[in-house]
């Protein structure tokens, strides 16, 4: 990222390309625990998320998003975007805390393994991380598609965070506790439209700044 990375190690995990493998044994979390399910956004001390609706009109992207929204029984694709914003906050916060368990059901098996390996290496070095989410500058859908009963959506998150990583002696080795970092990433979410109780999974990420 041009100004400052979220966390050096977060980007190591996020930069791993995840193939579009079919994941048929998904057990999504209950509706009340699924940030990608329709529900009011929780109140927090962070800045309100920027409302960025999906594309309008009859462009190919707008048409496919309308079809995905209909298949998911959403009023509009904005329902997905609201959940994607909450998922971003949860996953970034969980990684900084060193515990991905609260959002494990939102990650593909490959990403869960990647996160677990990176966090284990960080713990072995005695390093700790802190991240404060400030807010989104924008959340936009870059691309989407449907294939063999699966839907996928690429979302670009441009966010402001304060993040810092310290060594075992408490010295800052990455980031800054006094400076806001601007990050830009594209995350890919996938959903099995055939599942009885489907949920979206984060299957790939790309640091494109």
MILUM-550349 format. One line per field, with one value per atom (N, C-alpha, C): residue number from 1; residue in three letters; atom name; z, x, y. Coordinates in steps of 0.2 Angstrom, whole numbers, always signed. Layout:
BEGIN
gumi NUM | ...
kegu ALA | ...
selum CA | ...
zz Z | ...
xx X | ...
yy Y | ...
//
This chain:
BEGIN
gumi 1 | 1 | 1 | 2 | 2 | 2 | 3 | 3 | 3 | 4 | 4 | 4 | 5 | 5 | 5 | 6 | 6 | 6 | 7 | 7 | 7 | 8 | 8 | 8 | 9 | 9 | 9 | 10 | 10 | 10 | 11 | 11 | 11 | 12 | 12 | 12 | 13 | 13 | 13 | 14 | 14 | 14 | 15 | 15 | 15 | 16 | 16 | 16 | 17 | 17 | 17 | 18 | 18 | 18 | 19 | 19 | 19 | 20 | 20 | 20 | 21 | 21 | 21 | 22 | 22 | 22 | 23 | 23 | 23 | 24 | 24 | 24 | 25 | 25 | 25 | 26 | 26 | 26 | 27 | 27 | 27 | 28 | 28 | 28 | 29 | 29 | 29 | 30 | 30 | 30 | 31 | 31 | 31 | 32 | 32 | 32 | 33 | 33 | 33 | 34 | 34 | 34 | 35 | 35 | 35 | 36 | 36 | 36 | 37 | 37 | 37 | 38 | 38 | 38 | 39 | 39 | 39 | 40 | 40 | 40 | 41 | 41 | 41 | 42 | 42 | 42 | 43 | 43 | 43 | 44 | 44 | 44 | 45 | 45 | 45 | 46 | 46 | 46 | 47 | 47 | 47 | 48 | 48 | 48 | 49 | 49 | 49 | 50 | 50 | 50 | 51 | 51 | 51 | 52 | 52 | 52 | 53 | 53 | 53 | 54 | 54 | 54 | 55 | 55 | 55 | 56 | 56 | 56 | 57 | 57 | 57 | 58 | 58 | 58 | 59 | 59 | 59 | 60 | 60 | 60 | 61 | 61 | 61 | 62 | 62 | 62 | 63 | 63 | 63 | 64 | 64 | 64 | 65 | 65 | 65 | 66 | 66 | 66 | 67 | 67 | 67 | 68 | 68 | 68 | 69 | 69 | 69 | 70 | 70 | 70 | 71 | 71 | 71 | 72 | 72 | 72 | 73 | 73 | 73 | 74 | 74 | 74 | 75 | 75 | 75 | 76 | 76 | 76 | 77 | 77 | 77 | 78 | 78 | 78 | 79 | 79 | 79 | 80 | 80 | 80 | 81 | 81 | 81 | 82 | 82 | 82 | 83 | 83 | 83 | 84 | 84 | 84 | 85 | 85 | 85 | 86 | 86 | 86 | 87 | 87 | 87 | 88 | 88 | 88 | 89 | 89 | 89 | 90 | 90 | 90 | 91 | 91 | 91 | 92 | 92 | 92 | 93 | 93 | 93 | 94 | 94 | 94 | 95 | 95 | 95 | 96 | 96 | 96 | 97 | 97 | 97 | 98 | 98 | 98 | 99 | 99 | 99 | 100 | 100 | 100 | 101 | 101 | 101 | 102 | 102 | 102 | 103 | 103 | 103 | 104 | 104 | 104 | 105 | 105 | 105 | 106 | 106 | 106 | 107 | 107 | 107 | 108 | 108 | 108 | 109 | 109 | 109 | 110 | 110 | 110 | 111 | 111 | 111 | 112 | 112 | 112 | 113 | 113 | 113 | 114 | 114 | 114 | 115 | 115 | 115 | 116 | 116 | 116 | 117 | 117 | 117 | 118 | 118 | 118 | 119 | 119 | 119 | 120 | 120 | 120 | 121 | 121 | 121 | 122 | 122 | 122 | 123 | 123 | 123 | 124 | 124 | 124 | 125 | 125 | 125 | 126 | 126 | 126 | 127 | 127 | 127 | 128 | 128 | 128 | 129 | 129 | 129 | 130 | 130 | 130 | 131 | 131 | 131 | 132 | 132 | 132 | 133 | 133 | 133 | 134 | 134 | 134 | 135 | 135 | 135 | 136 | 136 | 136 | 137 | 137 | 137 | 138 | 138 | 138 | 139 | 139 | 139 | 140 | 140 | 140 | 141 | 141 | 141 | 142 | 142 | 142 | 143 | 143 | 143 | 144 | 144 | 144 | 145 | 145 | 145 | 146 | 146 | 146 | 147 | 147 | 147 | 148 | 148 | 148 | 149 | 149 | 149 | 150 | 150 | 150 | 151 | 151 | 151 | 152 | 152 | 152 | 153 | 153 | 153 | 154 | 154 | 154 | 155 | 155 | 155 | 156 | 156 | 156 | 157 | 157 | 157 | 158 | 158 | 158 | 159 | 159 | 159 | 160 | 160 | 160 | 161 | 161 | 161 | 162 | 162 | 162 | 163 | 163 | 163 | 164 | 164 | 164 | 165 | 165 | 165 | 166 | 166 | 166 | 167 | 167 | 167 | 168 | 168 | 168 | 169 | 169 | 169 | 170 | 170 | 170 | 171 | 171 | 171 | 172 | 172 | 172 | 173 | 173 | 173 | 174 | 174 | 174 | 175 | 175 | 175 | 176 | 176 | 176 | 177 | 177 | 177 | 178 | 178 | 178 | 179 | 179 | 179 | 180 | 180 | 180 | 181 | 181 | 181 | 182 | 182 | 182 | 183 | 183 | 183 | 184 | 184 | 184 | 185 | 185 | 185 | 186 | 186 | 186 | 187 | 187 | 187 | 188 | 188 | 188 | 189 | 189 | 189 | 190 | 190 | 190 | 191 | 191 | 191 | 192 | 192 | 192 | 193 | 193 | 193 | 194 | 194 | 194 | 195 | 195 | 195 | 196 | 196 | 196 | 197 | 197 | 197 | 198 | 198 | 198 | 199 | 199 | 199 | 200 | 200 | 200 | 201 | 201 | 201 | 202 | 202 | 202 | 203 | 203 | 203 | 204 | 204 | 204 | 205 | 205 | 205 | 206 | 206 | 206 | 207 | 207 | 207 | 208 | 208 | 208 | 209 | 209 | 209
kegu UNK | UNK | UNK | UNK | UNK | UNK | UNK | UNK | UNK | UNK | UNK | UNK | UNK | UNK | UNK | UNK | UNK | UNK | UNK | UNK | UNK | UNK | UNK | UNK | UNK | UNK | UNK | UNK | UNK | UNK | UNK | UNK | UNK | UNK | UNK | UNK | UNK | UNK | UNK | UNK | UNK | UNK | UNK | UNK | UNK | UNK | UNK | UNK | UNK | UNK | UNK | UNK | UNK | UNK | UNK | UNK | UNK | UNK | UNK | UNK | UNK | UNK | UNK | UNK | UNK | UNK | UNK | UNK | UNK | UNK | UNK | UNK | UNK | UNK | UNK | UNK | UNK | UNK | UNK | UNK | UNK | UNK | UNK | UNK | UNK | UNK | UNK | UNK | UNK | UNK | UNK | UNK | UNK | UNK | UNK | UNK | UNK | UNK | UNK | UNK | UNK | UNK | UNK | UNK | UNK | UNK | UNK | UNK | UNK | UNK | UNK | UNK | UNK | UNK | UNK | UNK | UNK | UNK | UNK | UNK | UNK | UNK | UNK | UNK | UNK | UNK | UNK | UNK | UNK | UNK | UNK | UNK | UNK | UNK | UNK | UNK | UNK | UNK | UNK | UNK | UNK | UNK | UNK | UNK | UNK | UNK | UNK | UNK | UNK | UNK | UNK | UNK | UNK | UNK | UNK | UNK | UNK | UNK | UNK | UNK | UNK | UNK | UNK | UNK | UNK | UNK | UNK | UNK | UNK | UNK | UNK | UNK | UNK | UNK | UNK | UNK | UNK | UNK | UNK | UNK | UNK | UNK | UNK | UNK | UNK | UNK | UNK | UNK | UNK | UNK | UNK | UNK | UNK | UNK | UNK | UNK | UNK | UNK | UNK | UNK | UNK | UNK | UNK | UNK | UNK | UNK | UNK | UNK | UNK | UNK | UNK | UNK | UNK | UNK | UNK | UNK | UNK | UNK | UNK | UNK | UNK | UNK | UNK | UNK | UNK | UNK | UNK | UNK | UNK | UNK | UNK | UNK | UNK | UNK | UNK | UNK | UNK | UNK | UNK | UNK | UNK | UNK | UNK | UNK | UNK | UNK | UNK | UNK | UNK | UNK | UNK | UNK | UNK | UNK | UNK | UNK | UNK | UNK | UNK | UNK | UNK | UNK | UNK | UNK | UNK | UNK | UNK | UNK | UNK | UNK | UNK | UNK | UNK | UNK | UNK | UNK | UNK | UNK | UNK | UNK | UNK | UNK | UNK | UNK | UNK | UNK | UNK | UNK | UNK | UNK | UNK | UNK | UNK | UNK | UNK | UNK | UNK | UNK | UNK | UNK | UNK | UNK | UNK | UNK | UNK | UNK | UNK | UNK | UNK | UNK | UNK | UNK | UNK | UNK | UNK | UNK | UNK | UNK | UNK | UNK | UNK | UNK | UNK | UNK | UNK | UNK | UNK | UNK | UNK | UNK | UNK | UNK | UNK | UNK | UNK | UNK | UNK | UNK | UNK | UNK | UNK | UNK | UNK | UNK | UNK | UNK | UNK | UNK | UNK | UNK | UNK | UNK | UNK | UNK | UNK | UNK | UNK | UNK | UNK | UNK | UNK | UNK | UNK | UNK | UNK | UNK | UNK | UNK | UNK | UNK | UNK | UNK | UNK | UNK | UNK | UNK | UNK | UNK | UNK | UNK | UNK | UNK | UNK | UNK | UNK | UNK | UNK | UNK | UNK | UNK | UNK | UNK | UNK | UNK | UNK | UNK | UNK | UNK | UNK | UNK | UNK | UNK | UNK | UNK | UNK | UNK | UNK | UNK | UNK | UNK | UNK | UNK | UNK | UNK | UNK | UNK | UNK | UNK | UNK | UNK | UNK | UNK | UNK | UNK | UNK | UNK | UNK | UNK | UNK | UNK | UNK | UNK | UNK | UNK | UNK | UNK | UNK | UNK | UNK | UNK | UNK | UNK | UNK | UNK | UNK | UNK | UNK | UNK | UNK | UNK | UNK | UNK | UNK | UNK | UNK | UNK | UNK | UNK | UNK | UNK | UNK | UNK | UNK | UNK | UNK | UNK | UNK | UNK | UNK | UNK | UNK | UNK | UNK | UNK | UNK | UNK | UNK | UNK | UNK | UNK | UNK | UNK | UNK | UNK | UNK | UNK | UNK | UNK | UNK | UNK | UNK | UNK | UNK | UNK | UNK | UNK | UNK | UNK | UNK | UNK | UNK | UNK | UNK | UNK | UNK | UNK | UNK | UNK | UNK | UNK | UNK | UNK | UNK | UNK | UNK | UNK | UNK | UNK | UNK | UNK | UNK | UNK | UNK | UNK | UNK | UNK | UNK | UNK | UNK | UNK | UNK | UNK | UNK | UNK | UNK | UNK | UNK | UNK | UNK | UNK | UNK | UNK | UNK | UNK | UNK | UNK | UNK | UNK | UNK | UNK | UNK | UNK | UNK | UNK | UNK | UNK | UNK | UNK | UNK | UNK | UNK | UNK | UNK | UNK | UNK | UNK | UNK | UNK | UNK | UNK | UNK | UNK | UNK | UNK | UNK | UNK | UNK | UNK | UNK | UNK | UNK | UNK | UNK | UNK | UNK | UNK | UNK | UNK | UNK | UNK | UNK | UNK | UNK | UNK | UNK | UNK | UNK | UNK | UNK | UNK | UNK | UNK | UNK | UNK | UNK | UNK | UNK | UNK | UNK | UNK | UNK | UNK | UNK | UNK | UNK | UNK | UNK | UNK | UNK | UNK | UNK | UNK | UNK | UNK | UNK | UNK | UNK
selum N | CA | C | N | CA | C | N | CA | C | N | CA | C | N | CA | C | N | CA | C | N | CA | C | N | CA | C | N | CA | C | N | CA | C | N | CA | C | N | CA | C | N | CA | C | N | CA | C | N | CA | C | N | CA | C | N | CA | C | N | CA | C | N | CA | C | N | CA | C | N | CA | C | N | CA | C | N | CA | C | N | CA | C | N | CA | C | N | CA | C | N | CA | C | N | CA | C | N | CA | C | N | CA | C | N | CA | C | N | CA | C | N | CA | C | N | CA | C | N | CA | C | N | CA | C | N | CA | C | N | CA | C | N | CA | C | N | CA | C | N | CA | C | N | CA | C | N | CA | C | N | CA | C | N | CA | C | N | CA | C | N | CA | C | N | CA | C | N | CA | C | N | CA | C | N | CA | C | N | CA | C | N | CA | C | N | CA | C | N | CA | C | N | CA | C | N | CA | C | N | CA | C | N | CA | C | N | CA | C | N | CA | C | N | CA | C | N | CA | C | N | CA | C | N | CA | C | N | CA | C | N | CA | C | N | CA | C | N | CA | C | N | CA | C | N | CA | C | N | CA | C | N | CA | C | N | CA | C | N | CA | C | N | CA | C | N | CA | C | N | CA | C | N | CA | C | N | CA | C | N | CA | C | N | CA | C | N | CA | C | N | CA | C | N | CA | C | N | CA | C | N | CA | C | N | CA | C | N | CA | C | N | CA | C | N | CA | C | N | CA | C | N | CA | C | N | CA | C | N | CA | C | N | CA | C | N | CA | C | N | CA | C | N | CA | C | N | CA | C | N | CA | C | N | CA | C | N | CA | C | N | CA | C | N | CA | C | N | CA | C | N | CA | C | N | CA | C | N | CA | C | N | CA | C | N | CA | C | N | CA | C | N | CA | C | N | CA | C | N | CA | C | N | CA | C | N | CA | C | N | CA | C | N | CA | C | N | CA | C | N | CA | C | N | CA | C | N | CA | C | N | CA | C | N | CA | C | N | CA | C | N | CA | C | N | CA | C | N | CA | C | N | CA | C | N | CA | C | N | CA | C | N | CA | C | N | CA | C | N | CA | C | N | CA | C | N | CA | C | N | CA | C | N | CA | C | N | CA | C | N | CA | C | N | CA | C | N | CA | C | N | CA | C | N | CA | C | N | CA | C | N | CA | C | N | CA | C | N | CA | C | N | CA | C | N | CA | C | N | CA | C | N | CA | C | N | CA | C | N | CA | C | N | CA | C | N | CA | C | N | CA | C | N | CA | C | N | CA | C | N | CA | C | N | CA | C | N | CA | C | N | CA | C | N | CA | C | N | CA | C | N | CA | C | N | CA | C | N | CA | C | N | CA | C | N | CA | C | N | CA | C | N | CA | C | N | CA | C | N | CA | C | N | CA | C | N | CA | C | N | CA | C | N | CA | C | N | CA | C | N | CA | C | N | CA | C | N | CA | C | N | CA | C | N | CA | C | N | CA | C | N | CA | C | N | CA | C | N | CA | C | N | CA | C | N | CA | C | N | CA | C | N | CA | C | N | CA | C | N | CA | C | N | CA | C | N | CA | C | N | CA | C | N | CA | C | N | CA | C | N | CA | C | N | CA | C | N | CA | C | N | CA | C | N | CA | C | N | CA | C | N | CA | C | N | CA | C | N | CA | C
zz +0 | +0 | +0 | -3 | -4 | +2 | +7 | +13 | +18 | +20 | +25 | +25 | +26 | +25 | +32 | +31 | +37 | +42 | +40 | +44 | +39 | +40 | +35 | +34 | +40 | +40 | +37 | +38 | +35 | +28 | +25 | +18 | +15 | +19 | +17 | +16 | +21 | +20 | +15 | +14 | +9 | +2 | +1 | -5 | -9 | -5 | -7 | -12 | -18 | -23 | -21 | -20 | -19 | -25 | -27 | -33 | -32 | -37 | -37 | -36 | -31 | -29 | -27 | -28 | -26 | -19 | -14 | -7 | -6 | -6 | -5 | +2 | +7 | +14 | +18 | +16 | +20 | +25 | +31 | +37 | +39 | +36 | +37 | +45 | +48 | +54 | +55 | +61 | +61 | +59 | +57 | +54 | +59 | +65 | +70 | +70 | +68 | +69 | +62 | +57 | +50 | +48 | +47 | +45 | +38 | +34 | +27 | +26 | +32 | +32 | +33 | +30 | +31 | +38 | +41 | +48 | +49 | +54 | +55 | +57 | +54 | +56 | +63 | +67 | +74 | +75 | +81 | +82 | +85 | +84 | +86 | +86 | +89 | +89 | +83 | +78 | +71 | +67 | +62 | +58 | +54 | +53 | +49 | +42 | +40 | +34 | +28 | +23 | +17 | +13 | +12 | +8 | +1 | -2 | -9 | -13 | -16 | -19 | -25 | -27 | -33 | -39 | -44 | -51 | -53 | -56 | -58 | -66 | -69 | -76 | -79 | -85 | -89 | -91 | -87 | -89 | -87 | -90 | -89 | -81 | -78 | -71 | -67 | -68 | -65 | -66 | -72 | -73 | -69 | -69 | -65 | -58 | -55 | -48 | -46 | -51 | -50 | -49 | -54 | -54 | -47 | -45 | -39 | -33 | -33 | -27 | -27 | -33 | -33 | -31 | -33 | -31 | -23 | -20 | -13 | -9 | -13 | -10 | -6 | -9 | -7 | -10 | -7 | -10 | -15 | -14 | -19 | -16 | -21 | -19 | -13 | -11 | -6 | +1 | +1 | +7 | +7 | +2 | +2 | +4 | +1 | +3 | +10 | +13 | +20 | +24 | +22 | +26 | +24 | +18 | +17 | +21 | +22 | +26 | +33 | +36 | +43 | +43 | +37 | +37 | +37 | +33 | +33 | +40 | +43 | +50 | +55 | +54 | +59 | +57 | +51 | +49 | +50 | +49 | +50 | +58 | +62 | +69 | +72 | +69 | +72 | +71 | +65 | +63 | +68 | +69 | +73 | +80 | +82 | +89 | +90 | +84 | +84 | +85 | +84 | +85 | +79 | +74 | +69 | +70 | +76 | +77 | +77 | +79 | +78 | +71 | +66 | +59 | +55 | +58 | +54 | +49 | +50 | +45 | +40 | +40 | +34 | +29 | +31 | +27 | +23 | +17 | +14 | +18 | +17 | +20 | +19 | +13 | +11 | +15 | +15 | +19 | +27 | +29 | +36 | +38 | +34 | +35 | +34 | +29 | +28 | +34 | +37 | +43 | +49 | +50 | +55 | +55 | +50 | +49 | +50 | +48 | +49 | +56 | +59 | +66 | +71 | +69 | +73 | +72 | +66 | +66 | +69 | +69 | +73 | +81 | +83 | +90 | +92 | +88 | +89 | +90 | +86 | +87 | +92 | +96 | +102 | +100 | +94 | +91 | +93 | +94 | +95 | +90 | +88 | +83 | +86 | +85 | +87 | +80 | +79 | +74 | +76 | +74 | +76 | +69 | +68 | +62 | +62 | +58 | +58 | +54 | +48 | +43 | +36 | +32 | +25 | +21 | +16 | +11 | +6 | +4 | -1 | -1 | -3 | -4 | -10 | -15 | -22 | -25 | -29 | -32 | -39 | -39 | -45 | -51 | -49 | -54 | -50 | -54 | -51 | -57 | -54 | -59 | -56 | -60 | -58 | -62 | -59 | -63 | -59 | -63 | -60 | -53 | -52 | -46 | -40 | -42 | -37 | -40 | -35 | -36 | -33 | -36 | -34 | -35 | -30 | -31 | -28 | -32 | -30 | -27 | -21 | -18 | -16 | -19 | -17 | -10 | -5 | +1 | +1 | +2 | +3 | +10 | +15 | +22 | +26 | +31 | +36 | +42 | +44 | +50 | +53 | +60 | +64 | +66 | +63 | +65 | +67 | +71 | +74 | +76 | +74 | +76 | +81 | +86 | +91 | +92 | +94 | +95 | +102 | +105 | +111 | +117 | +115 | +120 | +120 | +115 | +115 | +110 | +106 | +101 | +95 | +92 | +86 | +80 | +76 | +71 | +64 | +64 | +58 | +60 | +56 | +57 | +62 | +64 | +69 | +73 | +79 | +84 | +83 | +79 | +79 | +72 | +67 | +60 | +57 | +54 | +50 | +44 | +42 | +36 | +32 | +25 | +20 | +16 | +16 | +13 | +7 | +2 | -3 | -5 | -5 | -6 | -10 | -14 | -17 | -14 | -11 | -8 | -12 | -13 | -17 | -12 | -13 | -9 | -14 | -11 | -15 | -11 | -15 | -11 | -16 | -12 | -16 | -16 | -22 | -22 | -21 | -22 | -21 | -14 | -9 | -3 | +1 | +5 | +9 | +13 | +17 | +21 | +19 | +13 | +11 | +14 | +14 | +17 | +12 | +12 | +8 | +12 | +8 | +10 | +7 | +11 | +8 | +5 | -1 | -5 | -7 | -8 | -11 | -9 | -9 | -7 | -12 | -13 | -17 | -15 | -13 | -11 | -18 | -20 | -27 | -27 | -21 | -21 | -23
xx +4 | +0 | +4 | +2 | +6 | +8 | +3 | +5 | +8 | +4 | +6 | +2 | +5 | +2 | -2 | -8 | -12 | -7 | -4 | +1 | +5 | +11 | +16 | +14 | +12 | +11 | +4 | -1 | -8 | -7 | -3 | -3 | +1 | +5 | +8 | +3 | -2 | -7 | -12 | -13 | -18 | -16 | -9 | -7 | -6 | -8 | -8 | -14 | -13 | -18 | -22 | -29 | -33 | -37 | -36 | -39 | -47 | -50 | -58 | -60 | -58 | -60 | -67 | -70 | -77 | -77 | -81 | -81 | -88 | -89 | -96 | -98 | -93 | -94 | -95 | -97 | -98 | -103 | -101 | -106 | -106 | -111 | -111 | -113 | -111 | -113 | -121 | -123 | -130 | -132 | -138 | -139 | -137 | -138 | -137 | -129 | -125 | -118 | -115 | -119 | -116 | -116 | -111 | -111 | -113 | -113 | -115 | -122 | -126 | -133 | -137 | -143 | -146 | -147 | -145 | -146 | -143 | -146 | -143 | -136 | -132 | -125 | -125 | -120 | -119 | -116 | -118 | -115 | -108 | -104 | -97 | -94 | -88 | -85 | -81 | -81 | -78 | -83 | -80 | -84 | -89 | -94 | -99 | -97 | -99 | -96 | -99 | -95 | -97 | -102 | -108 | -113 | -112 | -110 | -108 | -112 | -118 | -122 | -119 | -122 | -119 | -121 | -118 | -119 | -126 | -129 | -135 | -135 | -141 | -142 | -142 | -140 | -140 | -134 | -128 | -122 | -121 | -117 | -116 | -115 | -111 | -110 | -117 | -120 | -127 | -132 | -132 | -136 | -135 | -128 | -127 | -128 | -126 | -128 | -135 | -139 | -146 | -148 | -145 | -147 | -144 | -139 | -136 | -140 | -142 | -147 | -153 | -156 | -162 | -161 | -156 | -154 | -153 | -151 | -149 | -155 | -161 | -167 | -165 | -161 | -160 | -164 | -166 | -170 | -165 | -159 | -154 | -147 | -142 | -135 | -132 | -136 | -133 | -133 | -138 | -138 | -131 | -129 | -122 | -117 | -117 | -111 | -111 | -117 | -117 | -114 | -115 | -112 | -105 | -103 | -96 | -92 | -95 | -91 | -90 | -95 | -95 | -89 | -89 | -85 | -78 | -76 | -70 | -67 | -71 | -70 | -68 | -72 | -71 | -65 | -64 | -58 | -51 | -51 | -45 | -44 | -49 | -48 | -46 | -49 | -47 | -40 | -38 | -31 | -26 | -28 | -24 | -23 | -29 | -30 | -26 | -25 | -21 | -26 | -33 | -38 | -43 | -42 | -47 | -53 | -54 | -60 | -66 | -67 | -74 | -76 | -72 | -74 | -71 | -70 | -67 | -72 | -78 | -83 | -84 | -81 | -81 | -75 | -71 | -65 | -65 | -62 | -61 | -56 | -56 | -51 | -44 | -42 | -35 | -33 | -38 | -36 | -36 | -40 | -40 | -33 | -30 | -24 | -18 | -19 | -14 | -14 | -19 | -20 | -17 | -19 | -16 | -8 | -6 | +2 | +5 | +2 | +5 | +5 | -1 | -1 | +3 | +4 | +9 | +16 | +18 | +24 | +25 | +20 | +20 | +21 | +17 | +17 | +24 | +27 | +34 | +39 | +38 | +43 | +42 | +36 | +34 | +32 | +29 | +26 | +19 | +17 | +10 | +7 | +1 | -2 | -8 | -9 | -15 | -17 | -24 | -27 | -33 | -34 | -40 | -43 | -49 | -53 | -56 | -54 | -57 | -63 | -63 | -69 | -67 | -72 | -71 | -71 | -66 | -67 | -71 | -71 | -76 | -76 | -82 | -82 | -86 | -83 | -86 | -85 | -90 | -90 | -86 | -81 | -76 | -79 | -81 | -83 | -87 | -91 | -95 | -96 | -99 | -101 | -104 | -107 | -110 | -107 | -106 | -104 | -105 | -109 | -111 | -114 | -118 | -122 | -118 | -113 | -109 | -109 | -109 | -109 | -102 | -99 | -93 | -93 | -91 | -91 | -84 | -81 | -75 | -77 | -74 | -76 | -69 | -69 | -63 | -64 | -60 | -61 | -55 | -57 | -52 | -54 | -49 | -51 | -45 | -47 | -42 | -42 | -36 | -34 | -28 | -28 | -21 | -19 | -13 | -11 | -3 | -1 | +6 | +7 | +13 | +16 | +22 | +22 | +28 | +31 | +38 | +42 | +41 | +44 | +43 | +45 | +49 | +51 | +46 | +41 | +37 | +39 | +44 | +46 | +43 | +41 | +37 | +42 | +39 | +43 | +39 | +33 | +29 | +23 | +21 | +16 | +17 | +12 | +13 | +7 | +7 | +1 | -2 | +2 | +0 | -2 | -2 | -4 | -9 | -13 | -19 | -16 | -17 | -15 | -21 | -20 | -25 | -23 | -28 | -27 | -32 | -29 | -34 | -33 | -38 | -38 | -44 | -43 | -49 | -50 | -56 | -57 | -62 | -62 | -67 | -71 | -77 | -82 | -85 | -87 | -90 | -96 | -101 | -107 | -110 | -111 | -115 | -122 | -125 | -132 | -136 | -134 | -138 | -139 | -135 | -135 | -141 | -144 | -150 | -150 | -144 | -143 | -136 | -136 | -129 | -126 | -120 | -116 | -111 | -109 | -103 | -96 | -91 | -85 | -80 | -75 | -69 | -65 | -63 | -59 | -53 | -52 | -46 | -45 | -39 | -38 | -32 | -32 | -27 | -25 | -19 | -17 | -15 | -19 | -18 | -16 | -14 | -12 | -6
yy -6 | +0 | +6 | +11 | +17 | +21 | +21 | +25 | +21 | +16 | +11 | +5 | -1 | -7 | -8 | -12 | -14 | -17 | -22 | -26 | -29 | -29 | -33 | -40 | -43 | -50 | -51 | -47 | -48 | -48 | -44 | -43 | -50 | -53 | -59 | -64 | -64 | -69 | -67 | -61 | -59 | -59 | -59 | -59 | -66 | -71 | -78 | -79 | -81 | -82 | -88 | -87 | -93 | -95 | -102 | -104 | -104 | -104 | -105 | -112 | -115 | -122 | -122 | -127 | -128 | -131 | -127 | -129 | -131 | -138 | -140 | -142 | -142 | -144 | -138 | -133 | -127 | -127 | -125 | -125 | -118 | -114 | -107 | -106 | -100 | -98 | -97 | -97 | -95 | -88 | -87 | -80 | -74 | -75 | -70 | -68 | -73 | -73 | -71 | -71 | -70 | -63 | -60 | -53 | -52 | -57 | -56 | -58 | -59 | -60 | -53 | -52 | -46 | -44 | -39 | -37 | -30 | -26 | -19 | -19 | -14 | -14 | -12 | -15 | -14 | -7 | -4 | +3 | +2 | +7 | +6 | +13 | +13 | +20 | +22 | +18 | +19 | +24 | +27 | +31 | +27 | +30 | +27 | +24 | +18 | +16 | +20 | +21 | +25 | +20 | +23 | +19 | +20 | +14 | +14 | +8 | +11 | +6 | +2 | -4 | -7 | -3 | -5 | -1 | -2 | +4 | +4 | +3 | +3 | +3 | -4 | -5 | -11 | -13 | -11 | -14 | -21 | -25 | -32 | -33 | -29 | -30 | -29 | -24 | -22 | -28 | -31 | -36 | -42 | -44 | -50 | -49 | -43 | -42 | -42 | -40 | -40 | -48 | -52 | -59 | -62 | -60 | -63 | -61 | -55 | -52 | -56 | -57 | -61 | -68 | -72 | -78 | -79 | -73 | -73 | -70 | -69 | -66 | -59 | -55 | -48 | -44 | -38 | -33 | -29 | -29 | -26 | -29 | -28 | -30 | -26 | -20 | -16 | -21 | -26 | -30 | -34 | -36 | -39 | -35 | -29 | -24 | -22 | -21 | -20 | -25 | -32 | -37 | -38 | -36 | -36 | -31 | -25 | -21 | -23 | -26 | -29 | -35 | -39 | -44 | -42 | -36 | -33 | -31 | -28 | -26 | -32 | -37 | -43 | -46 | -47 | -51 | -47 | -41 | -37 | -37 | -36 | -35 | -42 | -47 | -54 | -56 | -54 | -55 | -51 | -45 | -41 | -44 | -46 | -49 | -56 | -59 | -65 | -71 | -70 | -76 | -75 | -80 | -80 | -84 | -87 | -91 | -88 | -81 | -78 | -77 | -77 | -77 | -82 | -88 | -94 | -96 | -96 | -98 | -93 | -88 | -83 | -84 | -88 | -89 | -96 | -96 | -103 | -107 | -113 | -117 | -115 | -113 | -111 | -104 | -100 | -94 | -95 | -99 | -101 | -104 | -108 | -111 | -106 | -102 | -96 | -92 | -90 | -85 | -89 | -95 | -99 | -99 | -101 | -101 | -95 | -89 | -83 | -81 | -82 | -80 | -84 | -91 | -95 | -92 | -90 | -87 | -81 | -77 | -70 | -72 | -76 | -78 | -81 | -85 | -88 | -83 | -77 | -72 | -67 | -68 | -64 | -57 | -57 | -50 | -50 | -43 | -42 | -37 | -36 | -32 | -28 | -22 | -18 | -15 | -15 | -11 | -8 | -1 | +2 | +4 | +2 | +3 | +10 | +15 | +22 | +22 | +20 | +20 | +19 | +18 | +17 | +23 | +24 | +29 | +27 | +21 | +18 | +11 | +8 | +1 | +0 | -3 | -3 | -11 | -13 | -19 | -18 | -22 | -22 | -27 | -33 | -38 | -43 | -47 | -52 | -57 | -63 | -68 | -74 | -78 | -84 | -90 | -96 | -102 | -108 | -112 | -119 | -119 | -114 | -113 | -109 | -107 | -102 | -95 | -91 | -83 | -81 | -76 | -73 | -65 | -62 | -54 | -52 | -47 | -44 | -37 | -36 | -29 | -26 | -19 | -15 | -11 | -12 | -9 | -4 | +3 | +8 | +10 | +9 | +10 | +14 | +17 | +20 | +17 | +15 | +11 | +14 | +13 | +14 | +8 | +6 | -1 | -1 | -5 | -6 | -13 | -15 | -21 | -20 | -24 | -23 | -29 | -29 | -35 | -37 | -42 | -45 | -40 | -35 | -30 | -24 | -24 | -18 | -13 | -14 | -9 | -9 | -4 | -3 | -6 | -11 | -13 | -13 | -11 | -10 | -5 | -1 | +4 | +9 | +13 | +18 | +19 | +20 | +21 | +28 | +32 | +39 | +42 | +37 | +39 | +34 | +38 | +34 | +31 | +25 | +22 | +21 | +22 | +22 | +15 | +11 | +4 | +3 | -1 | -2 | -10 | -13 | -21 | -23 | -28 | -31 | -38 | -39 | -46 | -49 | -56 | -60 | -64 | -63 | -67 | -72 | -78 | -83 | -86 | -88 | -91 | -97 | -102 | -108 | -107 | -105 | -103 | -109 | -115 | -121 | -124 | -121 | -124 | -121 | -126 | -124 | -118 | -118 | -112 | -109 | -105 | -103 | -97 | -96 | -91 | -89 | -83 | -80 | -82 | -84 | -85 | -80 | -78 | -75 | -80 | -80 | -85 | -82 | -75 | -73 | -65 | -63 | -56 | -53 | -47 | -44 | -37 | -36 | -29 | -26 | -21 | -18 | -11 | -8 | -1 | +0
//
